[in-house]
């Protein structure tokens, strides 16, 4: 999970809450694990690049 601190939000000029579950694992009733991976939204990627400068 990615949660951007307020100081970083200002530096990145980010206007919304920055909360994203990159990976999620769920144990199914059958016992198998279901893993879901989601890339960061494009605006997240841009904000991360600004913060890392």
C-alpha positions as CSV (number, residue, x, y, z in Angstrom):
1,X,0.0,0.0,0.0
2,X,1.2,3.5,-0.8
3,X,0.2,6.5,1.2
4,X,1.8,9.8,0.4
5,X,2.6,12.1,3.3
6,X,1.2,15.6,3.2
7,X,4.6,17.2,2.8
8,X,5.2,15.0,-0.3
9,X,1.7,15.9,-1.6
10,X,2.7,19.6,-1.6
11,X,6.0,18.9,-3.2
12,X,4.4,16.8,-6.0
13,X,1.5,19.3,-6.4
14,X,-0.9,16.4,-5.8
15,X,-4.5,17.3,-5.3
16,X,-6.1,14.1,-4.1
17,X,-5.5,11.5,-1.4
18,X,-2.7,9.3,-2.5
19,X,-3.7,5.8,-1.4
20,X,-3.2,2.7,-3.6
21,X,-3.0,-1.0,-3.0
22,X,-0.2,-2.2,-5.3
23,X,-0.7,-5.9,-4.4
24,X,-3.5,-7.7,-2.7
25,X,-3.5,-11.4,-1.6
26,X,-6.7,-13.2,-0.6
27,X,-7.0,-16.7,0.7
28,X,-9.9,-18.3,-1.1
29,X,-12.2,-20.9,0.6
30,X,-10.5,-23.6,-1.4
31,X,-7.2,-22.7,0.3
32,X,-5.6,-21.2,-2.8
33,X,-4.1,-17.7,-2.7
34,X,-5.4,-15.2,-5.2
35,X,-2.9,-12.4,-5.9
36,X,-4.0,-9.2,-7.6
37,X,-1.3,-6.8,-8.8
38,X,-2.2,-3.3,-10.0
39,X,0.2,-0.8,-11.5
40,X,0.2,2.7,-10.0
41,X,-2.1,5.2,-11.7
42,X,-0.3,7.5,-14.1
43,X,-0.7,10.5,-11.8
44,X,0.9,8.5,-9.0
45,X,3.9,7.7,-11.3
46,X,4.3,11.4,-12.1
47,X,4.0,12.4,-8.4
48,X,6.6,9.8,-7.4
49,X,9.0,11.2,-10.0
50,X,8.6,14.8,-8.7
51,X,9.2,13.7,-5.1
52,X,12.4,11.8,-6.0
53,X,14.0,14.9,-7.6
